[in-house]
């Protein structure tokens, strides 16, 4: 075998090996392409999944923000409710105090009304008593007027008696003593409040005084 044939065979063997390598490389390339396609699909799936997760994250973030916002509002409403509850408790206390004051005022007003009614009754009794006293005073005034009139009459009678005594000069006789007793009796009756001071005194003295006076005058 010549060297050319040997080189040809060696070259042919190298070509076969190279073809095998190329075939193996093509197979490897096909495998890599298949793996690359698979990885591309996986990457797309992962991207889609990431997009979904990103969307869910955004949704959860939005929900978290809304939850925080709702929590803030709930806290504010809770504080407002507490404030309103405190105000309501204060109002209830004020209402209870006002009820107590109103009850006390009602009791005081009732007591004042009773006192007013009692005072009215007392005043009415006083008015009635004053009316009775006024009526009695009027009666007394009327009696005093009558007594005064009688006193005037007595004074006129005493004046007439004095004149008669002066004219008849009967200072020590029985007629003068009878006239003196007559005057004393009239004075006693007047001081005792007897209106009819001129009730028949002649019954007490009889006709003695008048007869003696007539005798002395004669």
Residue pairs with C-beta under 8 A, 6 or more apart in sequence:
143 193
143 195
146 195
147 190
147 195
147 197
150 190
150 195
150 197
150 198
151 190
153 198
154 183
154 186
154 197
154 198
158 183
161 179
161 183
164 213
164 217
165 171
165 176
165 179
167 217
168 213
168 216
168 217
169 216
170 176
170 212
170 213
170 216
170 217
173 212
173 216
174 208
174 209
174 212
175 209
175 210
175 211
175 212
175 213
175 214
175 215
175 216
176 216
178 205
178 208
178 209
178 210
178 212
178 213
179 209
179 213
181 205
181 209
182 201
182 205
182 209
185 201
185 204
186 197
186 198
186 201
189 196
189 197
189 199
190 197
202 209
202 210
